[in-house]
Amino acid sequence: MKAYFLTMKLHLVFKIKYLNENFKLKKMTLLNANLEQYDAIVVGTGVSGGWAAKELCENGLKTLVLERGRMVKHVEDYPTMHLDPWDMPHGGATPNEILKDYDKQRRWGFDETKRHFYNKDSEHNYDEIKPFDWIRGKQVGGRSLIWGRQTYRWSDLDFEANAKDGYGVDWPIRYKDIAPWYDHVEKHIGISGESLNLPHLPDSNFLPPMELNCLETHLKDRIASSYDDRLMTIGRVAHITQGSKEGAGRTACQFRNRCDRGCPFGAYFSSNSSTLPAAEATGNMTLRPNSIVAEVLYDEKTQKATGVRVVDALTKESIEFRSKIVFLCASSMASTAILMQSKSNRFPNGMGNESGELGHNIMDHQLGSGASGNYDGFNDQYYSGRRPNGFYIPRFRNLGKGSKKVDFLRGYGYQGGAGRGNWSEAVSELAYGKDFKNAVLEAGGWSLGMGGFGEVLPYHENQMFLNYEKLDQYGLPTIVFDAEFKENERIMKEDWKIQAAEMLEDAGFKDVNIFDSNAPIGKGIHEMGTARMGKDPKTSVLNKHNQVHGVPNVFVTDGACMTSSANQNPSLTYMALTARAANHAVEELKKQNL
């Protein structure tokens, strides 16, 4: 009996000890889990991700910002920002031995000054059924470090287009819904430009415009006198031209035109100089580079996302982070790939894909064609500095009453520049390929060129999908593209080439030449549309606030969300939609709706 009680006593002591140890273990696990718990997770650090981080952090949310690439610190990590061609081993060119790692990225025509901001295709490849140029920047800041900086508002002409001509689905918003958010982001980033009071191209909150040179002014005057349906202005760009803006020492543009190397003055908008420093200043941001998001985690019971699963790019370790809301801002194709990989019983074909539209409706802007010419005159005039901007001719086709009847839907604008050298350097999106690299080392005659930027319709059959038979180095499926321009785009392009040549000839240019690089879809670097917004969950992926239908605490605010493409550069609209969605998320959290 004595032995029995002794045994029972020892058992009880052991049980109490076990419970205590188990409690400690559970407590430790809970503490560790709390370390991984955030109010919000933002995936991506480009223009959209930076804005999501800024807005969420400034609203008091503890926010984890995930970037699949390496860390890039403002100024500190811009190695070529002050280098001249003679300072670089190959004078700015990229040797063939290195180019072999950039099989697809090289199509853009990057050089030694900025190659480090582009993905190596040998490490991050994709496949194409039809040619598709997916140009990517894998680092903190993403493509905000290398973008063309052209910033144009959309109007109801753009937001109503799908509903009026029957392509795609109707946008769930109109200009009045996004106008206050255009105001919001413009005041922060700084946009220089000229007010025109055009109903189809609303004015922004402008800093003083950059100046046209003498030949561009000549063309502007001739267009004004010869045409009643079109005009020319200086490009609207995210460059500070007066004073300073919030961020990391952001001050006025120095006219170096070395923007895509990283600007030490923070004169142009980038996440690194502007939104991420603002987010960091709140004390609410945790930035984690080298973090590849594999999927959004989903709770079948609550029907909400609980966080994300990440593959560490350096260790290949799989890690889970928890949050109340998730913002996907990884870029149009990457965000959609994450949704496709986020499978559950509810979403066997990818999160939010009940409509079957996820991955479809790829759009871009077509470019790479137009006209150029030489001009006899102004030989006693030149210009100072290297203006990082060109001129802009807004859309003039299919504007409604009074517009000349044409055989295509939607419209196009022009970007261009004039100089005594390589005119294409004025337009970032045109400065690629061997046809545009014949720079003149000393002042010669004047030349001018302009290239069209045309809208692309949302075709369901233009798509991307995942190949689970071909995994990347992180064990994730690779992306396959199957997209192309169609007849409407081809007819539109022929019109803008003819119109460009006619405007130059009317202005007295000589040796007028029509050029066409036959650039494929993707070359515009404005890929969008793969997780479109809409009114009906049966035909779209996102609602009017960029929330995934059926998973209200997941937001997609990069190019994937776009319902149509317009013809204007889209980055400003991405920023405005992101700021709008982030503030909506904050309000919904306060109401305990998420």
Secondary structure, DSSP 8 states (H G I E B T S, - for coil): -HHHHHHHHHHHHHHHHHHHHHHHHHHHHHHHHHHTEEEEEEE--SHHHHHHHHHHHHTT--EEEE-SSB---TTTT-TTTT--GGGSTTTT---HHHHTT-TTGGGG---TTTGGGS--TTTS--EESS--------BTTGGGGT---B-----HHHHTHHHHH-SS---S--HHHHHHHHHHHHHHH-EE-----BTTB----EE------HHHHHHHHHHHHH-SS---EE--BSB--SSEETTTTEE---S---GGG--TT--B--IIIIIHHHHHHTT-EEEE-SEEEEEEEEETTTTEEEEEEEEETTT--EEEEEEEEEEE-S-HHHHHHHHHH---SS-TTSTT-TTS-TT---B--B-SEEEEEEE---TT----S--S--EEE---SS-STT----SSSS-EEEEEEEESS-GGGG-GGG--SGGG----SS---EEEEEEEEE-----TT-EEEEEEEEE-TTS-EEEEEE----HHHHHHHHHHHHHHHHHHHHTT-EEEEEEE----TTTTS--B-TT-B-S-TTT-SB-TTSEETTEEEEEE-SGGG-S---SS--HHHHHHHHHHHHHHHHHHHHTT--
